[in-house]
Amino acid sequence: MKHQVDQTSKFIDSKDHKRTYSFAKRGTLLLLLFIAIIALWCTIYDRRNLSIPVSVDQDSGYVLAMIRLAQKGDLGLFGHIKTESLGAPFTGNLNDFPQNERAIMWAGGILARIIGLYQSANIMVIGLHIFASISFYFAARLWKVRGSIAWPLALVYSMSHQTVRGLPHLGIGYFGLLPLQLYCCWYIATAPKLTWKSHRFKLSLLVGLISGALSVYWIICFLQMYGLSVLYRLFKRKDSIARSSLPLLLTLAVASSLLGSFVVYQIENGRNPKAIIRSYRDTEIFSLKPLDLIIPKTHQAFGLFNKIYQRYKGGNAIILGESETVYIGLLSEFGLALILIKTIQRQLSAKSIPLSMLGILWVLTYASFGGINSLLSLVTNTYFIRSTNRYSAVISTISLLYFSVWFQNKTRRHRAIFTIPIIYGIASLALAEQCYPVYRATREGNLAQIMDSRVKADRDLVTCLEQYLPSRSMLFMMPVMDFPESGMVNKFGDYEHLRLFRHSTHLRYSFGSNKGRAEADWQHSVAALPAAKMTQVLESCGFSGILLNRRGYEDNAEKLLGELEAAGYSIDFRQGEAEEWVFIRLSPAANPQLPTLTP
C-alpha cells in the first residue's frame, strides 16, 4: 500500500514538474518573441530611443492629440469628451462623431502619464505588433501547430503589411486579435458541444469581451464572422445556439458602453451632419480591390515582382484609397493559393467548401468595390464603415494561419532538425519582403532626424509662449481650419495646429472643436474680417495673441501680416522650422465676452 502511495506521489510530482516546465518554456518563447519584435521595430524605424515619434503629420497628429487628451484626463473610457485646452474661448467638443478607438487612446493616455506622450505613442505602436504576435501564436497552437512553427510565423504576422499603418491609424492597427477571433468562430461552428467547463468556450467569451474595445471596423468584422459561425452551427448542429451567442452579446455590451456617450450627446444636442462628411463615393474609393491583395504598392527586392509592379502602375490602374496597406505579402499569397487548391480539390470530390474559403469569399463579397457594404451604405445613407479595404487583414490572417497548419501537416513526420531551418528560412524571407520597403524609406528619407527636429522645434515654441504669456492665455490659430478632416490648406496639414497642444501645460487654443457647431464655426467669420476689426473682436473675447503658420498661405501670409502691422499689431517673434510660426501679441479685455453665435 505504501509502495502504491509512493508511486502515485511520484506520478503527481512528475506531472506538476512537466506542467511547470511547459509554462516556463512558453513564457521564455513569448519573452523572446517580444524582444525580437522590439528589436526589429527599432531597426526598421531607426529608433535608438522612444522619445522620437514615428510620425507627427496628418492622422498621426490627431492620434497624438487624443492620447494627450487622455493624459490630461479630458478623454476617459466613458462620458463626453470635452476640454478647456481646445476650442477657445468655448469648451472644446469632440462628441459629434464616434471615437471608435477610444479604449486604445485612453490606454495610451494612462501610459503617457507615467512615461511621457511620445514614449507612450511608440509603446502603443510596438504594442500592436506584440498584440498580433500573441494572438497568432496561441491561435496556431490551438490548431495543434508546433511551437517551433508558430513562433517564427507569429513574428511574420506581427510585421505584416497591414501593421505598417502604425501611429496614423493606431486603432485600425490593433487588428491583431483576428487569429483568436477566427479560431473562436471555427470552434463555435464545429464543436460537438459547448460547455461552461470548456477552456475554449471561456476563451471565446474573453475574445468577445476584448473585441468590443477595438476599433469599430474590427467590431463589425467580428460580429459578421461570428454571426456567420452561429448560423453555420444552427444549420449543421442545431444545438447550444443561445450559449454560442454569448460572446457576441459581450462584444455588443462593451462596444455600446464605450460608444454610448456619442449617441447620448446627439440626443441631447441634436445631430451634427457636418462633423464628419461622408458620401457613397467614399465607400467606393476606399473599398477592397481584389487585385491589390496580391500586387505590392512599393518596389520589391525581387526583379520579377518589380516588373509586375511597374506594369500595374504604368498601365494607369485605378488606385483606390489606402491601397498601399491592402497587399497581403508573398507568404500569405502562398497560403491563399493553398486554400484555393484545397477548395478546387474538394469541389471535384463533391465535398463542401472549406470554412477558410467561405470566410475569404464573405470578406470579398462584403468589402469589394460595389459589394454588400456599398449596397448597405447606399440604402441606409450611412457611411461610418467606408474603408473596407482594411479587411484585407482578414484574408491575410486566414491565409497565414492556413499555411501554418499546412506546413505542420506536411512536416509532421520529419525531425525538427530539418523542419526548423526551413520554417525559419521562410519566415526570414517573408520578413525581408514585408519590412525592407519601410526600412529603406526610413533611411532614405532620414525620417528619424526629421521627426526629432520637428518635435524639438514645437517644444521650444511652446516653452517660449508659456514663459511669455500668463497661464490659461488663449491663442487664435491661423489659418482657421475645421476639425476634424479639413484637408490641406496650401502646405499646412489638417491637424498641424494640434502640434503645439501636445506640449502645452496651460495654454488654450481656438482650434480643435468639432465643426458644424456654432462654437467652432464662428472662427471663419472672424478670420474674414479686416485685420483691425478682427483683432478688436479677438481682444474682446479675451485672446492674448494670434499664432499664425505661414505655410498655410500662398504668399507666406505677407499680405495679412502687413495689414496687421498697419493696424498696429507687429510681429512679436518668429519661431519653428524655417520660422514657420509667427506670434502677434494682443491685449485681451479685462472682462472678456464670448462671441455672438449664429446658428
N, C-alpha and C positions, 0 to 999 in steps of 0.2 A: 504493500500500500504506500509506504514511504517512498519507494522507488518510483511509483507512478506519479506521486505528487511532485517529486523532483524533476521528472521528465516533463510534466505539464508546465512547471515553473520555468524550466529552460526554454520550452517552446514559446511561452509568453514573452520571456526576455528577448529571445531571438526575434520575435515578431515586432516588439517595440523597437529593438535596435534597427531593424530594417526600415521601419517607418521613419525613425529619426534620421537615418541616413538618406532616405528618399527626400525628406523635406530639406535637409541640408544641401543635397545635390541640386534640387530645384532652385533653392534660394541662391546658390552660387551661380547657377546658369543665368538666372534673371539679373543678378548683380552685374555679371559680365556683359549681358545684353545692354543694360543701361549704360555702362561705361563705354561700350562700343558705339552706341548711338550718340552720346555726348561728344566723344572724340571725333566721330565722323561729321557731326553737325558743325563743330568748331572748325574743322578742317575745310569743309565746304564753304562756309561763310566767312572764313578768315577772321575768327574771333579769338583773341587771346584773353579777353575779359568780357564780362557780361554787361558792362556799363554802356556799351555801344549798341543801339537797337539795329535790327536787320534793315528796317526801313522806317522813315518818318513821313513819307509822301502819301498823298491820296488817301485810300482807305486805311492805311496804317495810322494816319493822323487821327482818324475817327476812333479806331480801336484803342489807341493810347489815351485818348481823351476819356473814353468810357472807363478804362482801368483807373485813370486818375480820379474820376468822379467817385468810383467805388473806394479808392484810397482815402478820399476826403470824407466819406460817409454819405455822400449825396445819392449814390446808387446802391440800393440794398437788394436783397433777394425778392422782397415783396414791396408793395406800395408804389406810389407815384414817384417819378424821378424829377426832382426839382433842385435847382442850385442857384445860389446868390452870385456865384462866380461868373456865370454866363447870362446873356440876355439882358444886360443892364440897360436902363435903370430898373427894369422889372426883374422878376424871378424867372430864371431860365426854365423852360418847359420842354421836356423830352418824352412826352407821353402820347403823342399823336400817331405813332407807328409802333408796332410791337417790337420790343427789344428781345428778339428771339434767341439771343446768345447771352442772356442776362446772367445766368449762373456762372458761365465761364468768365465773363468780365468781372463779376463780383469776386470770384476766387482770385483772379489776378490782382484786384484791388486790395484784398486782405493780405496777400503775399507782399504787395508793394509797401504796405505799412511796416513790414519787417526788414526788407532788403532794398527797397527803392523801386521807382517806377520802371526804368529801363531794364534793370536786372530782372524784375518780375515778368516783364513782357517777354524777355528772352527765355526765361524758365518756362513760361506758358507755351512758347513755341516748341521748345525741346520736349515739353510735356506731351504735346500732341503726337510726337513721334514715339515716345515711350508708351503712351496710351495705346497706340495702334499695335505696337510690337507685343505688348502683354496680351491683348485680345487675340491676335493671330496665333501666338504661341499656344495659349490654352485651348483655343478652338481646334487647332491642329492636333493637339494631344488628346482632346476628347474624341476626335475622329481616329484615334489609335495610331497617329503618326509618331514615329520615334523622335525623341528629343533632339538627337543629332541631325535630324532633317528639319524639324520645326524651328530650331534656333536660328540657322542662317536665313531661312525663308522669312522668319519674323523680322529679321534685320532688313531684308529686302523690302518687305511690306511697309516697314516704318519709314522708308525713304522713297516711297512711290511718287510718281509724278503728281498725284493729287495733293500730297502733303507739302509741295513747294508753295502752295498758297500762303503758308506761314502767317505772318503777322497781319497783312492786309485783310485776310479772310480767316481770322483766328477761329471763330466759331464753326465755320464750314470745315476748317481743317481738322476739327475733332470728330471725324467720321470713323475713327479707329475702332469703335465698338462693333462695327459691321460684322467682323468674323464671328463674334459671340452671338450677335443678333441672328445671323444666318444659321448658326448651329442650333439655337433655341427654336427657330422656325422649323428646321428639319426635325428636331426632337418632337415638337408638338404635332407635326404632321404624321410622323411614322411610329411613335412609341405605342406599344400594345396597350399600356395602362399609364395613367397619370396619377401618381400617388403623392401625398404630402411628405412621405418619408424619402422620396426620391431626391437625391442631390441635384440631378439635372433639372427637376421641376423647380427646386429652390433657386437654382441658377437663373432659370427663366424669369422668375419673379424679380430677382436682383437686376437682371438686364432690363426688364420692363421699367423698373424704378429709375435706373440711370438714364435710360433713353429719353424720359420725359424732361430731363435737364439739358438736353443737347439742342443744337440749332433746330429751328422748325423744319428745315429741309430733311434732317435725319429723323425727326419725329414722324413726319409724314411718310418717309420711306419705311420706317419700322412698322407703322400702322398698316401700310399696304401689304408688306411681305408677311407680317404676322397674321393679318386678316385672311390672306390667301391660304396660309397654312391651316388656320382653323376651318376654313371652307373645305380644304382637302381632307381634313380629318372627318368632317361632317359627312362627306360623301363616301369615304373609304371605310371608316370605323364606326361612326355614329355613336360615340360614347365620350363621356367626360368633356362635353362641349362647354358647359358653364365653367368648369375648372380651368380649361385651356384658355379661356378668355380673361382670366385674372391678370396676367402680365400686361395685357392690352389696357385694362382698366387702370392699372397702376401708372402706366405711361400717360394716359389722359389726365389722371388726377394731378400728377406732378406738373405737367405742361400747363394745365388750367390754373394751378396756383401761382405759377411764375408769370403767366401772360394775362392773368385775370385783371390786373390793375389797368392794363390798356383798355379793356372792354369797359370797366367802371368809369374811366376818365371820359371815354366817348359818350357814355350815357349822361354823365354829369355836365359836360361842357359842349356837347354836340360834336358831330363828326367833322373832321378836317380833311377833306379830299385833296387839299394842296400840299399836305405834309410830305407825302410820297406819291409822286406822279408816275403811274404805270399805265400801259396800254397793251392791247393784244399784240402789237408789233414787238414788244419786249419778249413775249413768250416764244416768238419765232426766232428772234435774234439770238436768244440765249438757250435755245433748245439743243438737244443732242443730235449731232450729225454722225451717224454710224461710222462713216469713213474716217472721222477724226480719231476714233478709238485706236486705230492701227497705224496712223501716219503721224510721225513726230512733227512738232512745230518748230524745232530747233535743229541745227546741224548736228549730226551724229559722228561718232568716231569711225563708223563703218562706211566705206565708199558706196556700197550698194544702196544703203538707206539714204545717203546724201542725194543720190540720183533720183530716188523716188520723191524725196522731199522737194528737190528743185523742180521736178516735173509737175508736182502738185501745186507748188507756189507759182511757178512760171506759167501754168495753164490757167491763171486767173480764176482759181477756185473761189467760191463764195465762202468767206471766212466768217463764221458766227462768233458771237461774243464769248470770251473766256476759253476759246478753243485750245489755248496753249496747255491747259491742265486736263484736257479730255483724254489725251493719249495714255494708254494703259501700260506701255512698256513691252519689251520683247518677251520676257518670261511669262507675263500674263497673256500675251498673244498666243504663246505656245500652249498654255493651259486652255485658252478659248478654242484653239484648234482641236485639242484633245476632246473637249466637250462636244464639239461639232461632229467629230468622227464617231464618238460613242453614240450620239443621237442617231446618226445615219445607220449605224450597225443595229441598233435596237429597232428602228423603224423597218429595216429589211427583215428583221426576225419577228415582225408583228408584235413588238413589245411597246410598252408605254414610253413616253419621252422622259428622260432623266429629270429629276427635280432641279438640278443645276441649270439645265437648258430652259426649263419653264420659268425660272427666276430671271434669266437673261432676256427671254422673249417678253416677259412682262415689262421689264425696265425699258426695252426698246419701244414697245407699244405705247407705254405711258409717256416717256421722256423725249422721244424723237420729234423732229420737225413735223408739225401737223398732227401730233399724236393725241392721246387721251387728255393730257394736261392742257394742251392748246384748246381742245374742244370744250373742256370744262370751264376754262378761263373765259372763253368766248361766250358761253351760255350764261354763266353767272356774273360776268363782268368783274371778276376778282383776279388779281394778278400778284398776290403775295408770293406764290411759287412760280417764279418766272424762269430762273436759271436751271432748267432741268438737265443741262449738260453736266452739272455736278454729280449726277447719278452715274456717271461713268465709273465712279469709285466702287459702286456695287458690282459692276461687271468685272472690274479689275480684281476685286476681292474674291468673287466666286471663282474666277479663273485661276488665281494663285492658290487658293485652297484646294481646288480640284487637282492642280499639278502636284501639290504636296502629297495628297492621297495616292495619286497615280504613281509617283516616284516611290512611295512607301511600298506599294503593292509590287512594283517591278523589281525592287531590290530586297524583298523580304528574305529571300534565301541566300543572299550574298553577305559575306562578312563585312563588318564595319570598316576594316582596313581598306576595303575597296570603295565602299559607298560614300564614306565621309569625304575623301578628297574630291570625288565627283560633285557632290552637292555643294561643297564649299567653293569649288571652282565655278560652278554655275551661278551661285549667289554672288561671287565676286564680279563676274561679267555683268550680271544684272545690275548690281550697284554702280558699276562704272558707267553703264549705259544711262542709268537714271540720274546720277549725281554729277557727271562730268560737265554737262552744259551749264549748270548753276555754278559749279566750281570755277569754270573758265570765265563766265560772265562777271563773277565777283572780283576776280583778279584783274581782268582786262579793264573793267570799269573803275577799279580802285575804290570799290563801294564802301569798304570798311572805313577808310580815311575820310571819305566824303561825309558819311554819316556822323563820324566823330566831330568833324569841323562844324557841321550844321548844329549839332546838339550844343557844342560849346558856345557858338555864336548866339544861339537863342537864350541859353542860360545867362550869358553875360549881359544881354539886353534886359532881361527880366530883373537881374540883380541891380542894374543901373536904375531902372524905373522904380523899383521898390525902395531904393535908397533915396530917390529924388522926390517921391510922392508920398503923401500920408496914407495910412492904412485904409483899405476899402475905397481907394480912389477908383473912379470909373473912367474907362478909356473907350472912345468911339473908334471902331475899327473900320478902316477904309482900304480898298474899295468895299462898299457894302455888298454883302453876299448872302444868299439864302442858306439855310441849314435845315435839313441835310441836302446833299446832292445838287449843288448849284452848278456844277461843272466848272471848267477853267474860265477865268476872267483874264484875258490876254495871256500872260505867262504865269499866272498865280493860281495854284490849285485850290479846289473847293474846300479843303479842311486845313489850309495852312494858317488861318487865323487862330487855330487851336494850338499852334506850336508854342506860343508864349504861356498859355494857360497851364500847360504841362509842368512848367517850372514855377508858377506863381504860388505864393502863400497867402497874399491878402489883397490882390488887385481884382477888379471886376471888369469884364469885357462885354461889349454890346453884342458881339457875335455869339451864336450857339443855341438860340431858342428856335423851336420848330416854326418853319414858315407856314403861312396860311392863317396864323393868328395875328390879331392886330398888334399884340405886344411885341411881335418880331418885325412885322411888315412896315411899321412906322418909319424905320430907318431909311427906307428907299425915298420917301417923300422929303425927309430932312436933307439927305445927301444931294437931292436935286435942286435945293435952294441955292441962291447966290452965296458966295463964301462968307460975306459979312453977316447975312441973315442966318446961315447955318450955324456959325459959331455962337451967335446970340441965343438960338434955340437950345443948343447943346449946353451952354453955360447955365441957362435957366433950369435945365434938367439935372444939373449937378455934375456934369462931366469935367474931369480935370485935364483932359488932353485928347488930342486926335493922334492915333497911331496908324500911320499910312505905309503901305508897302508899294514901292514904286513899280514892281513887276506887274502889278495889276492894271497898269495904264500904258497905252501905246507910246505916249511921249514921256514915260517915266514920271508922270504926274507934274511935269514942269508948269503946265498951264494952271492947274489947281493950286500948286504951291505959290505961284506968282500972285494969284487972286487973294490967297490967304495973307500973303505978305503985304499986299496993297491995303488989306483991311486991318493991318496992324498986328498980324499973327505970324511972326517969323519962326523959322525952324530952330528948335532948341538944340537938337543933336540928331546926327545920322549914325546908324549902327547896323550891325549884321553883315552878312556876306555881301561884298560889293556895295555896302551902305544901302541895302535894300529898304531898311526900315527908317522912317522919318517920324520924329515926335514933335508935335506942336503943342505947347502948353496953353491951357485955357484957365479962366478964372471962374470956378464954379460958384453959383449963387449961394448965399448964406442959408437961404430957405428954399431949396430946390423943389420944383413942382414936376410931377410926372407929365409927359407929353399927352396932349389930347389925342385920343384914339378914334379912328373912324372904322366902323365895321366893314 
